Amino acid sequence: MRIRDAKPEELAPRQPRALSPRQLAIQKRDQTIVKLLNEIAVGPMSSIKKIELEDGEKMVTIRAAVNRQVKAHPADINMGVRAGAIFLSRSLIPGTRGRRRNKKA
């Protein structure tokens, strides 16, 4: 065992690790989705927003990201997937089964 004097700099919190390009892309995507959900939440009930996929994006990935953010968002927002696009609205989306999912507290 060794005992020595410590410097205050040794107790300072470490610098956080830099995010990878993949993590940065996920953060940017999530921020865009949250911004869109906020626009829907303050807009009129009848407005419907459409998310179209870009090249290289997969429907499953984007749908999971949107679904995760919708569940976390305080406003009641409905989601529908049709023809390679995701539709979001505060009102029921026409053509869906109309089933409301319970939000878990």
Backbone hydrogen bonds, N-H to C=O, Kabsch-Sander energy under -0.5 kcal/mol:
donor,donor_aa,acceptor,acceptor_aa,energy
10,E,7,K,-1.4
11,L,8,P,-1.2
12,A,8,P,-0.5
12,A,9,E,-0.7
24,L,20,S,-2.5
25,A,21,P,-2.1
26,I,22,R,-2.1
27,Q,23,Q,-2.4
28,K,24,L,-2.4
29,R,25,A,-2.4
30,D,26,I,-2.7
31,Q,27,Q,-2.4
32,T,28,K,-2.0
33,I,29,R,-2.3
34,V,30,D,-2.5
35,K,31,Q,-2.2
36,L,32,T,-2.1
37,L,33,I,-2.6
38,N,34,V,-2.3
39,E,35,K,-1.9
40,I,36,L,-2.2
41,A,37,L,-2.3
42,V,38,N,-1.6
43,G,39,E,-1.0
47,S,44,P,-1.3
49,K,88,L,-2.9
51,I,86,I,-3.3
52,E,50,K,-0.6
53,L,84,G,-0.7
57,E,54,E,-1.8
62,I,58,K,-2.3
63,R,59,M,-2.9
64,A,60,V,-2.1
65,A,61,T,-2.1
66,V,62,I,-2.8
67,N,63,R,-2.7
68,R,64,A,-2.3
69,Q,65,A,-1.9
70,V,66,V,-2.7
71,K,67,N,-2.2
72,A,68,R,-1.4
73,H,69,Q,-1.4
77,I,75,A,-1.0
78,N,89,S,-3.7
80,G,87,F,-2.5
82,R,85,A,-2.4
85,A,82,R,-1.5
86,I,51,I,-2.2
87,F,80,G,-3.7
88,L,49,K,-2.7
89,S,78,N,-2.0
90,R,47,S,-0.6
91,S,45,M,-1.0
96,T,93,I,-1.7
